[in-house]
Structures are given as C-alpha cells and as structure tokens.
Amino acid sequence: MEEKNANARLCTKCGAELQDGQEFCPKCGQKTEPFVTENENSTAPQFDTGLNKKNGGKKKKTVIIIVASVLALAIIVAGILIIPKLLVSVEDLCAQGNYEKAYEKASDEEKDAIKAENVAAVQSAFSADNLKDPSSFKLRDAYYDEFTNDYGILVKRLVLYISAANSYGATVSSYWLYFWDEDDRDWSYYCSVSSLETEESSKYDDEDEALEKFINNTGRVVIRTTMSDGIKLSKDAVKRINTMFENGTLDDVKLIDVD
C-alpha cells in the first residue's frame, strides 16, 4: 500500500490525497478547503507588529500628557508664588510695614517719600510710647527734611504733628521734633511744643524754665523751617501709619539703612 504524505492535503469527505492547486477532490468531487501557505500565515505577525506600533504610540502620548501636566502645574505654582510678588505695589508694601522692599521696588522719584514715611513710622511708635496715654496716639501730619550744610555735614530732621489725650482726658495736639544722630546712626528727640508761637521770657523764670523756653523756641524755628522746606507725608502715608498703630504692628517697623 502506498504511504500517504503526512503533510499532504486530504479530502475532508473521502480522505483522498489532494495535490496542490486542486479545488475539488479527484475521487469524490468534494470542494476542497483553501490551502494556507507560510506566506499567508505571515499576516498574524504583521498584525502583531501593527499592534505594537499602536501600543508604542499610546505610550508616547501618555508621556507627553504627563510632561504637559507637570509643566502646567509648574506654571500654576509659579503664578501662585511669584506673580503676586510681582504685582504687589509699593503702597501695599508700605502698608505692611515692609519699607525695605518698598524702597527697593520704588522708582527714583518715589524713594525720598518712602524714606520719609519709614522714619515717620518708626518715630511715631517712639512718640506713642512716651505719651501719658499711648493708646490715644493719632498722627495728623509729618514732615521730613535732609540737606548738607555749609560744613559738609548731612542734616536730617523730622517733625510729627500728633494728637493725644492729656492728663485730664482732653485731646491736644503738639509738634514733635527729631534730629538724626550720625554717630549713633539713630534718631534723637529734641522737643515737643503745642504752639509754634515764640515763648517770651519772664523775669520770674528760673534757670530750668529759661533753658526750656530757649530749647523750645530754637525747636520752633527748626520745626517751621522743616515744614516749609521738607517733604510733607501724603494723606495715604499718614493713614497707613495710623492703621499700623491701631493694628499693633507699628512697633515692628524697622528703620531702613539708606542715606
């Protein structure tokens, strides 16, 4: 008996061996099944390759989405942390008592006003602490002046016009005069007067009274000169100082070191 090829195609009906290309069984006439070659079977690997390419594309898209999300988050964080600092105004910084940053951010035309407000804020805190009733402190006006005198010495002076309660509870106003001490790098109190009118000496004055009138009259001259020649703080600046006093933050204001 003739052995059948193990790899031969067989008729599904009668089992007869089929030759390549035969569409019908030569024995029983049954239509044969299509013959699949190795080349035709290669469509499966091609499908797999296409699938891998699609999967790779998905991975790339995922990476792009993650990177974009990280960048978006970084932009949001930068917006929260950095942009507000860029947008904060010089006035806002002054209201916070941060005169150092305000001075750095201010234009050249604004710097003198910032320096004057800073000095007024620091010395207002000192003035309030030395009132009979510190809680009654109210700044009305402030004047700042600086210049180089004929001897080449830098002169700085400050006048604060303050309202407060006296010993009887009545509200009174007075002018407080301060000078800059270059050696100590600090401001020193000179005098305070309720009126800018010159006090007349009296034969009944003792030495202390006569000296006090002399000091006050000298101070009145300087006060009037400072008020006429110096920088007058704006209403907004005065309001900021009073607000810091009311909020209890005026004592925290530091004197900025600028000449």
Residue, then its C-alpha position, 0 to 999 in steps of 0.5 A: m500500500e502506498e504511504k500517504n504524505a503526512n503533510a499532504r492535503l486530504c479530502t475532508k469527505c473521502g480522505a483522498e490525497l489532494q495535490d496542490g492547486q486542486e479545488f475539488c477532490p479527484k475521487c469524490g468531487q468534494k470542494t476542497e478547503p483553501f490551502v494556507t501557505e507560510n506566506e499567508n500565515s505571515t499576516a498574524p505577525q504583521f498584525d502583531t507588529g501593527l499592534n505594537k506600533k499602536n501600543g508604542g504610540k499610546k505610550k508616547k502620548t501618555v508621556i507627553i500628557i504627563v510632561a504637559s501636566v507637570l509643566a502646567l502645574a509648574i506654571i500654576v505654582a509659579g503664578i501662585l508664588i511669584i506673580p503676586k510678588l510681582l504685582v504687589s505695589v509699593e503702597d501695599l508694601c508700605a502698608q505692611g510695614n515692609y519699607e525695605k522692599a518698598y524702597e527697593k521696588a520704588s522708582d527714583e522719584e518715589k524713594d525720598a517719600i518712602k524714606a520719609e514715611n519709614v522714619a515717620a513710622v518708626q518715630s511715631a511708635f517712639s512718640a506713642d510710647n512716651l505719651k501719658d496715654p499711648s493708646s490715644f496716639k493719632l498722627r495728623d501730619a509729618y514732615y521730613d527734611e535732609f540737606t548738607n550744610d555749609y560744613g559738609i555735614l548731612v542734616k536730617r530732621l523730622v517733625l510729627y504733628i500728633s494728637a493725644a489725650n492729656s492728663y485730664g482726658a482732653t485731646v491736644s495736639s503738639y509738634w514733635l521734633y527729631f534730629w538724626d544722630e550720625d554717630d549713633r546712626d539713630w534718631s534723637y528727640y529734641c522737643s515737643v511744643s503745642s504752639l509754634e508761637t515764640e515763648e517770651s521770657s519772664k523775669y520770674d523764670d528760673e534757670d530750668e524754665a529759661l533753658e526750656k523756653f530757649i530749647n523750645n523756641t530754637g525747636r520752633v524755628v527748626i520745626r517751621t523751617t522743616m515744614s516749609d522746606g521738607i517733604k510733607l507725608s501724603k494723606d495715604a502715608v499718614k493713614r497707613i501709619n495710623t492703621m499700623f498703630e491701631n493694628g499693633t504692628l507699628d512697633d515692628v517697623k524697622l528703620i531702613d539703612v539708606d542715606 
